[in-house]
Amino acid sequence: MTRVVYAITGIALLAAASAALAGTEVFTVAGVPVTHVPDNATVVELDKPSRLDKQLSQGLPDKKDTAARAVQKRLAGFKEAYGEAYSGLMRAWRLGVTKVPAVVVDGTYVVYGQPNVTAAVAEIRRAETREK
C-alpha cells in the first residue's frame, strides 16, 4: 500500500511555525498502537482526556457532597496529566490532524495510517528530497 506524504498548509502551517516545534510528533489513540517510535519523538494519545475522566470518576461514593470532595482531592494528582493531555489535543487541532495514526515531522509534513513511526519519517524524508 502506498502512503501519501501531505504538506500541512494554511492556518495549520502558521500555527506550527509559531509553535516552533521541530522534530517528530505522533498522534494516535489507545486502540491504535504505534511501533518503532524514536526516543526523541513526542507521542500524543488524543483520547487521553476521556481516559483521565474515567479514572477520576472511578469508584466515587454515592453521596453527591462526598463524591465532590473526593473528586477535588483526586484532581490535585491529575492536573499535570490533564494539562499535557489537552496540550497535545490542541497541538493536533492546530496542525489540522484528521486521522490516526498521524506522524508529523517538523510541523510541516504528515503521514497518515503508518503505525511504524520510523518508516513514516523515512517516507517524509524521501518526499523532502524529491521536492528539492
MIDOTI-103669 format. One record per atom (N, C-alpha, C): residue number from 1; atom name; x, y, z. Coordinates in pm, 1 decimal, padded with zeros to 6 digits. Layout:
<atoms>
     k    a          u          v          w
   NUM   CA          X          Y          Z
...
</atoms>
This chain:
<atoms>
     k    a          u          v          w
     1    N    00083.8   -00118.3    00000.0
     1   CA    00000.0    00000.0    00000.0
     1    C    00088.0    00124.2    00000.0
     2    N    00065.3    00212.3   -00090.9
     2   CA    00141.9    00335.8   -00099.9
     2    C    00078.2    00441.1   -00010.8
     3    N    00157.9    00505.5    00066.8
     3   CA    00108.7    00612.3    00154.3
     3    C    00147.3    00745.6    00091.1
     4    N    00073.9    00847.2    00128.4
     4   CA    00097.5    00979.4    00073.1
     4    C    00151.4    01069.7    00182.4
     5    N    00251.9    01145.9    00150.3
     5   CA    00303.8    01245.9    00242.5
     5    C    00233.0    01376.1    00210.3
     6    N    00166.6    01429.1    00309.1
     6   CA    00093.2    01554.0    00291.8
     6    C    00172.6    01668.8    00350.9
     7    N    00170.1    01781.6    00284.2
     7   CA    00227.1    01902.0    00342.0
     7    C    00116.3    01970.9    00418.8
     8    N    00143.4    02005.4    00543.5
     8   CA    00046.0    02078.2    00622.7
     8    C    00050.3    02221.9    00575.5
     9    N   -00066.4    02277.6    00542.4
     9   CA   -00069.2    02409.4    00482.8
     9    C   -00161.8    02503.7    00557.9
    10    N   -00166.8    02626.4    00510.7
    10   CA   -00262.0    02725.4    00559.1
    10    C   -00244.2    02758.8    00704.8
    11    N   -00356.8    02770.2    00773.9
    11   CA   -00357.5    02808.7    00913.8
    11    C   -00276.4    02710.7    00997.3
    12    N   -00290.0    02583.4    00967.2
    12   CA   -00217.3    02483.4    01044.8
    12    C   -00066.8    02504.4    01034.5
    13    N   -00017.9    02538.5    00915.7
    13   CA    00125.1    02561.5    00898.9
    13    C    00169.4    02684.5    00976.9
    14    N    00088.5    02789.4    00975.2
    14   CA    00122.5    02908.5    01052.0
    14    C    00128.7    02878.0    01200.7
    15    N    00032.8    02800.8    01248.7
    15   CA    00033.1    02762.9    01389.5
    15    C    00155.4    02678.1    01421.4
    16    N    00189.1    02588.4    01330.5
    16   CA    00305.7    02503.1    01351.4
    16    C    00432.7    02585.9    01357.2
    17    N    00443.5    02683.0    01267.4
    17   CA    00562.5    02767.0    01264.9
    17    C    00571.8    02850.7    01391.1
    18    N    00457.8    02902.8    01436.3
    18   CA    00461.1    02986.5    01555.5
    18    C    00494.3    02904.9    01679.2
    19    N    00456.8    02778.4    01680.8
    19   CA    00489.3    02694.2    01795.0
    19    C    00637.9    02658.5    01797.7
    20    N    00700.9    02669.8    01682.9
    20   CA    00844.7    02645.3    01669.2
    20    C    00885.4    02508.2    01721.2
    21    N    00801.7    02410.4    01695.6
    21   CA    00834.8    02274.1    01735.9
    21    C    00893.5    02201.0    01617.0
    22    N    01013.2    02154.8    01633.2
    22   CA    01076.2    02074.3    01528.3
    22    C    01083.0    01931.4    01578.8
    23    N    01097.6    01841.2    01487.9
    23   CA    01111.0    01702.9    01528.5
    23    C    00990.8    01621.2    01487.3
    24    N    00973.5    01508.7    01554.5
    24   CA    00869.3    01414.7    01518.8
    24    C    00761.7    01411.8    01626.0
    25    N    00637.1    01425.6    01581.2
    25   CA    00521.2    01416.1    01669.0
    25    C    00431.8    01305.3    01615.6
    26    N    00382.1    01222.5    01706.2
    26   CA    00297.1    01109.8    01669.3
    26    C    00163.2    01128.0    01739.0
    27    N    00054.6    01122.4    01661.0
    27   CA   -00079.8    01137.4    01715.6
    27    C   -00154.3    01007.1    01694.1
    28    N   -00210.8    00954.7    01802.6
    28   CA   -00280.8    00827.5    01796.2
    28    C   -00388.0    00823.6    01904.1
    29    N   -00452.5    00709.6    01919.3
    29   CA   -00546.7    00684.0    02028.2
    29    C   -00510.4    00549.2    02089.9
    30    N   -00565.0    00519.2    02205.4
    30   CA   -00525.9    00398.3    02278.9
    30    C   -00542.2    00271.4    02196.2
    31    N   -00644.1    00260.5    02113.8
    31   CA   -00667.3    00139.1    02037.5
    31    C   -00589.2    00128.9    01908.0
    32    N   -00506.9    00228.6    01878.0
    32   CA   -00428.0    00229.5    01754.7
    32    C   -00280.9    00241.9    01794.7
    33    N   -00216.5    00127.7    01818.4
    33   CA   -00077.3    00132.3    01863.1
    33    C    00018.4    00174.1    01752.2
    34    N    00127.7    00234.6    01793.4
    34   CA    00234.9    00270.4    01700.7
    34    C    00361.7    00197.5    01744.7
    35    N    00450.3    00174.0    01648.1
    35   CA    00573.3    00099.7    01676.4
    35    C    00694.0    00177.7    01627.9
    36    N    00810.5    00131.7    01667.5
    36   CA    00938.4    00189.6    01623.3
    36    C    00940.8    00341.2    01641.2
    37    N    00903.7    00384.7    01760.3
    37   CA    00898.2    00527.6    01791.8
    37    C    01036.0    00571.9    01839.5
    38    N    01097.9    00667.9    01771.0
    38   CA    01228.6    00718.0    01815.7
    38    C    01218.0    00780.1    01954.9
    39    N    01326.1    00774.5    02030.4
    39   CA    01327.1    00827.9    02167.2
    39    C    01292.8    00976.2    02173.0
    40    N    01328.1    01050.1    02070.0
    40   CA    01305.4    01194.9    02072.1
    40    C    01167.6    01235.2    02017.9
    41    N    01083.9    01139.4    01982.2
    41   CA    00950.6    01170.8    01929.9
    41    C    00854.1    01197.2    02044.3
    42    N    00760.5    01286.8    02018.7
    42   CA    00653.0    01315.2    02113.4
    42    C    00531.7    01234.5    02070.9
    43    N    00477.6    01154.3    02161.5
    43   CA    00359.1    01073.9    02131.1
    43    C    00240.7    01133.4    02206.1
    44    N    00135.0    01163.6    02130.8
    44   CA    00014.0    01221.8    02187.9
    44    C   -00100.9    01124.3    02166.3
    45    N   -00162.6    01081.8    02275.6
    45   CA   -00281.6    00998.0    02267.2
    45    C   -00402.1    01090.7    02277.3
    46    N   -00471.8    01106.8    02165.8
    46   CA   -00579.3    01204.9    02157.2
    46    C   -00699.4    01172.2    02245.4
    47    N   -00713.2    01048.7    02285.6
    47   CA   -00824.5    01009.6    02372.6
    47    C   -00786.6    01010.2    02520.9
    48    N   -00669.7    01059.7    02553.3
    48   CA   -00624.7    01058.8    02692.6
    48    C   -00714.2    01141.4    02785.1
    49    N   -00765.0    01258.3    02744.5
    49   CA   -00853.0    01330.8    02836.3
    49    C   -00975.6    01249.0    02880.0
    50    N   -01036.2    01177.2    02788.5
    50   CA   -01153.3    01098.5    02826.6
    50    C   -01113.6    00980.8    02916.1
    51    N   -00995.5    00924.5    02894.0
    51   CA   -00948.8    00816.9    02981.4
    51    C   -00918.4    00869.4    03121.4
    52    N   -00864.3    00990.8    03129.2
    52   CA   -00840.9    01052.7    03259.5
    52    C   -00973.1    01078.9    03331.1
    53    N   -01074.4    01123.3    03256.6
    53   CA   -01206.7    01145.7    03315.8
    53    C   -01259.1    01018.1    03381.0
    54    N   -01244.4    00905.9    03311.7
    54   CA   -01291.1    00777.3    03365.7
    54    C   -01215.1    00741.2    03492.7
    55    N   -01083.4    00762.5    03492.4
    55   CA   -01004.3    00733.1    03611.6
    55    C   -01045.6    00821.9    03727.9
    56    N   -01070.8    00947.1    03697.5
    56   CA   -01106.6    01044.6    03800.4
    56    C   -01239.0    01009.1    03867.2
    57    N   -01333.4    00957.9    03789.9
    57   CA   -01466.2    00930.1    03843.9
    57    C   -01484.2    00785.6    03891.0
    58    N   -01383.3    00704.4    03874.8
    58   CA   -01393.1    00563.0    03910.7
    58    C   -01406.1    00545.5    04062.4
    59    N   -01506.8    00466.7    04103.4
    59   CA   -01523.7    00431.0    04244.0
    59    C   -01561.9    00544.3    04336.0
    60    N   -01629.7    00645.2    04284.0
    60   CA   -01671.3    00756.6    04369.5
    60    C   -01786.7    00714.8    04460.8
    61    N   -01795.3    00776.4    04577.6
    61   CA   -01907.2    00747.3    04667.9
    61    C   -02040.4    00790.8    04606.1
    62    N   -02148.9    00733.1    04653.9
    62   CA   -02281.7    00765.2    04601.6
    62    C   -02331.4    00902.7    04645.1
    63    N   -02294.7    00945.1    04763.4
    63   CA   -02340.9    01076.2    04812.1
    63    C   -02272.1    01187.5    04733.1
    64    N   -02354.0    01279.6    04685.5
    64   CA   -02304.1    01386.7    04598.0
    64    C   -02194.6    01471.2    04664.0
    65    N   -02215.2    01516.4    04785.4
    65   CA   -02116.1    01603.6    04850.1
    65    C   -01986.7    01528.5    04881.6
    66    N   -01997.6    01403.0    04920.5
    66   CA   -01879.0    01321.5    04947.2
    66    C   -01803.1    01294.7    04816.9
    67    N   -01876.6    01269.1    04711.0
    67   CA   -01814.9    01245.7    04580.3
    67    C   -01743.3    01371.4    04531.7
    68    N   -01805.3    01487.9    04551.7
    68   CA   -01744.4    01614.4    04509.0
    68    C   -01612.1    01637.9    04581.8
    69    N   -01608.4    01610.9    04711.9
    69   CA   -01483.8    01627.5    04788.0
    69    C   -01376.6    01529.0    04738.8
    70    N   -01419.4    01407.2    04709.4
    70   CA   -01324.5    01306.7    04660.2
    70    C   -01265.3    01348.6    04526.1
    71    N   -01349.3    01402.2    04437.6
    71   CA   -01300.3    01447.9    04306.4
    71    C   -01201.7    01562.7    04324.6
    72    N   -01233.8    01657.6    04412.0
    72   CA   -01143.2    01769.9    04436.7
    72    C   -01007.8    01720.4    04486.8
    73    N   -01010.5    01623.2    04574.5
    73   CA   -00887.1    01567.2    04628.9
    73    C   -00806.9    01497.2    04518.6
    74    N   -00876.2    01421.1    04434.2
    74   CA   -00809.1    01348.3    04326.0
    74    C   -00752.2    01442.0    04219.8
    75    N   -00820.7    01551.9    04196.8
    75   CA   -00778.6    01644.7    04091.2
    75    C   -00635.4    01693.6    04109.7
    76    N   -00593.5    01707.2    04233.1
    76   CA   -00457.4    01755.0    04259.4
    76    C   -00355.1    01666.6    04187.4
    77    N   -00377.7    01537.6    04186.8
    77   CA   -00285.2    01446.4    04120.3
    77    C   -00303.8    01438.2    03970.1
    78    N   -00413.8    01491.7    03920.1
    78   CA   -00445.0    01481.0    03777.6
    78    C   -00412.9    01608.9    03699.4
    79    N   -00386.7    01718.6    03766.5
    79   CA   -00370.2    01847.5    03697.6
    79    C   -00263.5    01843.3    03589.1
    80    N   -00147.7    01792.0    03621.2
    80   CA   -00039.5    01788.0    03521.9
    80    C   -00076.3    01696.9    03404.4
    81    N   -00135.6    01582.0    03434.9
    81   CA   -00174.8    01488.3    03329.3
    81    C   -00279.7    01550.8    03238.1
    82    N   -00377.0    01620.4    03296.2
    82   CA   -00478.6    01688.1    03214.7
    82    C   -00415.3    01797.4    03129.1
    83    N   -00323.6    01873.6    03186.1
    83   CA   -00256.3    01978.9    03110.6
    83    C   -00183.1    01924.2    02989.6
    84    N   -00109.1    01817.4    03010.0
    84   CA   -00036.0    01754.7    02899.4
    84    C   -00131.6    01697.2    02795.2
    85    N   -00238.1    01633.6    02842.5
    85   CA   -00333.8    01571.0    02750.9
    85    C   -00401.8    01675.7    02663.1
    86    N   -00447.0    01784.1    02724.5
    86   CA   -00515.3    01886.2    02645.5
    86    C   -00419.3    01967.5    02559.9
    87    N   -00295.2    01981.2    02603.7
    87   CA   -00194.7    02048.4    02521.6
    87    C   -00170.9    01969.3    02392.9
    88    N   -00159.4    01838.7    02404.0
    88   CA   -00142.1    01753.2    02286.5
    88    C   -00262.3    01757.2    02194.0
    89    N   -00380.8    01757.9    02253.2
    89   CA   -00503.8    01766.4    02174.7
    89    C   -00510.2    01898.3    02097.0
    90    N   -00472.9    02007.3    02161.6
    90   CA   -00471.0    02137.7    02093.7
    90    C   -00365.3    02141.0    01984.2
    91    N   -00252.3    02078.7    02007.6
    91   CA   -00146.2    02073.5    01905.5
    91    C   -00197.2    02002.0    01780.4
    92    N   -00265.6    01890.0    01799.1
    92   CA   -00322.1    01816.3    01685.0
    92    C   -00424.3    01902.3    01611.7
    93    N   -00505.7    01972.5    01685.3
    93   CA   -00606.6    02059.8    01624.6
    93    C   -00539.9    02171.3    01544.4
    94    N   -00438.2    02235.2    01603.3
    94   CA   -00367.6    02344.2    01532.8
    94    C   -00302.3    02294.4    01403.8
    95    N   -00249.4    02173.0    01407.5
    95   CA   -00183.9    02117.9    01289.0
    95    C   -00284.5    02069.4    01184.8
    96    N   -00407.6    02048.5    01225.3
    96   CA   -00508.4    02000.2    01132.1
    96    C   -00505.8    01849.1    01115.3
    97    N   -00458.0    01776.9    01216.2
    97   CA   -00454.4    01630.6    01210.4
    97    C   -00597.6    01578.7    01199.5
    98    N   -00621.1    01491.3    01100.0
    98   CA   -00756.9    01443.6    01074.2
    98    C   -00775.0    01293.9    01095.2
    99    N   -00665.5    01218.5    01103.4
    99   CA   -00673.4    01072.8    01117.7
    99    C   -00561.3    01026.2    01209.3
   100    N   -00575.1    00903.3    01258.1
   100   CA   -00467.6    00843.0    01336.0
   100    C   -00437.2    00704.9    01280.2
   101    N   -00315.3    00659.4    01292.9
   101   CA   -00203.3    00735.8    01345.3
   101    C   -00158.4    00842.0    01245.2
   102    N   -00106.4    00948.9    01299.6
   102   CA   -00050.6    01056.5    01218.2
   102    C    00091.5    01083.2    01267.8
   103    N    00186.0    01085.8    01176.4
   103   CA    00324.7    01117.5    01209.5
   103    C    00356.8    01250.1    01142.9
   104    N    00388.2    01349.8    01225.2
   104   CA    00417.4    01484.6    01175.9
   104    C    00565.4    01512.4    01198.7
   105    N    00631.4    01562.0    01095.2
   105   CA    00773.9    01594.5    01104.9
   105    C    00791.8    01743.7    01082.2
   106    N    00862.1    01805.0    01175.4
   106   CA    00894.9    01947.6    01169.9
   106    C    00771.9    02036.2    01156.3
   107    N    00656.7    01988.7    01201.8
   107   CA    00534.1    02067.5    01194.6
   107    C    00491.5    02099.9    01053.4
   108    N    00547.9    02028.7    00954.1
   108   CA    00524.7    02061.6    00813.4
   108    C    00465.0    01947.6    00733.2
   109    N    00512.7    01826.7    00754.4
   109   CA    00468.2    01711.8    00675.2
   109    C    00403.5    01608.3    00765.2
   110    N    00303.2    01539.6    00709.8
   110   CA    00234.5    01435.9    00787.1
   110    C    00212.5    01312.4    00700.8
   111    N    00225.9    01197.5    00763.7
   111   CA    00189.3    01070.4    00701.7
   111    C    00079.8    01011.4    00789.3
   112    N   -00031.8    00976.3    00726.4
   112   CA   -00143.6    00914.0    00797.3
   112    C   -00142.8    00763.5    00774.2
   113    N   -00182.7    00689.7    00875.9
   113   CA   -00206.9    00547.3    00860.8
   113    C   -00086.1    00457.3    00871.0
   114    N    00031.0    00510.2    00894.6
   114   CA    00151.9    00428.2    00905.7
   114    C    00184.6    00412.1    01054.7
   115    N    00162.1    00293.4    01111.6
   115   CA    00189.1    00274.8    01254.1
   115    C    00337.8    00265.5    01288.2
   116    N    00423.0    00236.0    01189.4
   116   CA    00566.9    00229.2    01210.3
   116    C    00622.3    00370.9    01193.3
   117    N    00653.1    00435.1    01305.0
   117   CA    00693.6    00576.0    01302.1
   117    C    00823.2    00595.5    01225.2
   118    N    00919.2    00506.2    01242.2
   118   CA    01045.5    00517.7    01169.0
   118    C    01021.6    00512.1    01018.5
   119    N    00932.9    00423.1    00974.8
   119   CA    00900.6    00412.8    00831.9
   119    C    00830.5    00539.4    00783.0
   120    N    00741.4    00595.7    00863.6
   120   CA    00670.8    00718.7    00825.0
   120    C    00769.4    00834.5    00810.0
   121    N    00862.2    00846.1    00903.3
   121   CA    00962.8    00952.9    00895.2
   121    C    01048.3    00933.8    00770.3
   122    N    01083.2    00811.4    00738.0
   122   CA    01162.4    00783.6    00617.5
   122    C    01085.2    00825.7    00492.2
   123    N    00954.3    00799.3    00489.2
   123   CA    00871.9    00842.9    00375.0
   123    C    00875.2    00994.2    00360.1
   124    N    00866.0    01062.4    00472.2
   124   CA    00867.7    01209.2    00469.7
   124    C    01002.9    01259.6    00420.3
   125    N    01108.7    01201.6    00469.5
   125   CA    01242.9    01245.7    00426.9
   125    C    01263.0    01222.0    00277.4
   126    N    01212.3    01108.8    00225.5
   126   CA    01222.1    01083.2    00081.3
   126    C    01142.8    01188.2    00003.3
   127    N    01025.8    01223.8    00051.1
   127   CA    00943.0    01324.9   -00017.2
   127    C    01012.5    01460.8   -00015.2
   128    N    01076.2    01493.5    00097.2
   128   CA    01150.1    01620.1    00106.3
   128    C    01263.7    01623.2    00003.9
   129    N    01332.9    01511.8   -00011.1
   129   CA    01443.8    01501.9   -00107.0
   129    C    01393.8    01521.8   -00248.7
   130    N    01278.4    01462.5   -00281.0
   130   CA    01221.7    01477.7   -00415.9
   130    C    01181.0    01622.2   -00442.9
   131    N    01140.1    01695.7   -00340.1
   131   CA    01097.8    01835.1   -00358.2
   131    C    01213.9    01928.0   -00388.2
   132    N    01333.0    01891.7   -00341.7
   132   CA    01449.4    01982.6   -00355.4
   132    C    01504.8    01980.5   -00490.5
</atoms>
